[in-house]
Amino acid sequence: MLIIPAIDLLDGKCVRLIKGDYNQVSVYSTNPFEVALKWQEAGAKRLHIVDLDGARSGVPQNLSAISSIRKIFKGQIEFGGGIRDNSTLEDVFSVGVDYAILGTVACENFDFVRDVAKKHFGKILVSIDAKGGKVSVKGWKETTTIDAIELGNKLKNIGVSEIIFTDISKDGMLIGPNIKQTVNMAVQSGLRVITSGGVSSIDDIKKLKAVECFGVVGAIVGKALYENKFDLKQAILLAEK
């Protein structure tokens, strides 16, 4: 199982939001490059980078920063935030991103997702972000009537194999991930699932490791690392056993 440190970019800074609320921002670093190097030195094999400016505006705003991080980080990079058309997607891949994360567009332009999942097979991740089981979009500012697991099933049918699943109510709260919903998503959709939101301790990593057999293949960790709730190197060693 992968432990994937998160770098959320807002105005060029590394931040964390509480439940996706742009009015509840904690700034943890003004130098995302130093943060990327720190996670690399701890053994991270993949970074999860979100352009919060892009998620809010609909167009990535931090691609130059991603390009600079790409030059120093030797592992994989997954990137999302404002990728909603082919031109933008090609721009994202051109800076060296390994996986592009689609979010809002999966609800608004399903044909686009189908086409790019085929064209960039294995390199498209879809982020399913849910409140009360319903999908949220546009930087989590709007909640739809779309059932999260239903969307997962539709994605599986068009060739998407891996998603990121976030219970927004857990995000930034350090209260543990929603393991039940994560497992339900993996089992009912047949997708490989990376969980996000709420991971706060080594004990959480142990619990997630125990359900890896159901298709839970990774965990994105953000606030807990920035606030030194546990050691990333220890978590990675535990997850890789």
N, C-alpha and C positions, 0 to 999 in steps of 0.2 A: 504494500500500500504506500502511495506517495504522500508525503507531508509537503504541502505547497505554501510557502510564505507569500503573503499578500503585500503588494505595494499599491495603494490607492492614491492616485495623483489628483490634486486639486490646487490650481494656481501654482503648479510647479513644486508643491510640497507633498510629503508623505503624510496622509491623514487617515483617520478612521471616523466613520459616521456611526451614530446610534440609530439602528433600525432604518438606515438609509435616509435619515433626515439631514438635509443640508444645513439646517439651523443648529444641529448638534454635532459640531466638528471639533475633533481633537487633533492638533498638529503634533506629529512625533519627530519629524525631521524636515529640514529645508534642503537636504541633499539626498535625493533618491539613489544616486549612484553609490554613495557610501553604504546605504542600506542594502542595496543589491549585493555588494561585495561582502558585507557582513553575513548575509544569508548563505552566500556561496561558500564562505570559509567554514560555516557550520555544517556544510554537507548538502545543501539544497540542490536537487537535481532539476527542479522546475520552479519558475516564478509565476505568480498570478498577478498580472498588472491590469488595473482598471483605470481608465481615463474618466474620472467623475465629471470633468468639464464636458467631455464628449457625450457621456450618457445623458447629461442634462440638455445639451444644445442640439444633439442629433448628429454631430460631426466631430471626430477625434480632434483634440486640441494639443495633444502632447506627444506627437509622433517623433519629434526631434529628440525628446528625452528618451523615448523607447529605443531609438537608433543608438544613442550613446550608451544606454544600459546594455544593449545587444553586444557592443564592442568589448565590454568587460565581463559579462556573465557567460560562462562556458556551457551552462545547461540549457534546458528548454525554456521558452517563454510563451505563455498563453496571455492573450491581450484582448480586452473588450472595452466597449464604451463608445457608442455612436456609429457602429458599423451597420449601415442600413442600405448600402447599394454596392454594385460591382466595382465602381471606381474606387470607393473608399476601401473596400476589401483588398484590392490590388495594392493600394498604397500601404496598407498594413503589412501585407506579406513582403513588400519591397524593402522594408526596414529590418527584415530578418526574423519576424515573429514566426514561431513554429505552429501555433494554434491560434485561430481567430475565434473569439467568443461572440456569438450572436445572441441578442436578447429580445428587445422590442420587436424587431423585424420578424421574429418567428410567429408573432401574433398578427402582424399587419400585412405581411407579404410572404405567405407560406411558399408560393411558387419560387420565389427568390432563394429561400432556404433549400428547397429541393434541388434547384439547379446548382448551387455552389457546393452542396454536400456531395454531389456527383463529381463536379469539376475538381474539387479539392478534397478528394476522398481521404478520410482519416485526419484531416487538419481543421475540421469545423467542429467546434464545441457550441452547444446551445445552453445558455444559462436560463434555467427555469426558477424564477424567484417568486415565492408564494406567500400570500397573507391569507390565513384561514383556508388553505387549500386552493385558492384562486391565484392566477398568475398576475403579477404586477409588472408594469412597463414604464418606459420613459424615466429611467433613473429612480424607479420605485415610487414615482409621484402619482401614478394612476393604477388602480386595481381593476382588472377585467372580470368578466363572468366565466372565463375559461378555466376549466378544471386542470390542475397541474399534471395529474397522472394521465388524463386524457390527452394533453399536449405531448407528454412523453411517448405515449403509444403512437401518435401520429408521426412523431419524429423518427421513431424506430422504423416505421413503415417506408420512410423515404430515404433511408440509408445513413442516418445519423447513428453513431454507435456509442457516443459518450456525451454526457451532459454534466453540468454543474447545477446542483440543487440547493437552494437557499431558503430556509425558513426565516423570513424577514424579522419576525418577532424575536428571534434569537440573536440576530446580527448585532455585534458590538456590545452585547449584554453580559458576556462571560458567565453564562448560566448553563452551559452544556449544549451540544447539538441536538436537533430533533432526530434521534436515531430511528424511531419508529417510522416516521414519515419518509426518511431516507431509504430505509429498507423496503418499505411499501413501493416507493418509486422504482427501485431497482428490480424488485420481483415482478411487479405488475407490468412494467414496460419492457423488461428484458434488456435495458440499457446499462452500460457501465456508468456508475454515478460517483461523482466527486461531491462530497458534502461541504457546505459552507455555512458559517453562522453559529456562534456560540461556543466553539471549541476553546476550553479554558484551562485544561490541566492534562497531565500525563494520564490520569485516570480516564479522561475522555478519549484519548488516543487508544488506550487499551480496549475500551468498549467498542470503538469503531473497528479496531483490528479484529475483534471477535465476530463482526458481521461482514468481514471482507468476502467470505464465501458466498454471500448473497449478491455480490456485484458492486459493493462499495469499495471503490478502487483508490480513493484519495480523500484528503481532507485539506481544505484551505484554512490557514491560520493567520490571523492578523493581530487584533488587539492584544491577545494573550502574549504574543511574542514581544510586542512593543512595551508592554508593561511587566515583562519578565516574570510571567506566571509559571513558565517552565522553560527548560533548555531545549532549543531546537535540535541540537545534535543528538541529545538523548531521545527525543521524540522520533527522529528519523531512524535511529538504530532500532528502536522498538518496533516501528512500523514495517521495517524491512526484514524482520525475523521470519 
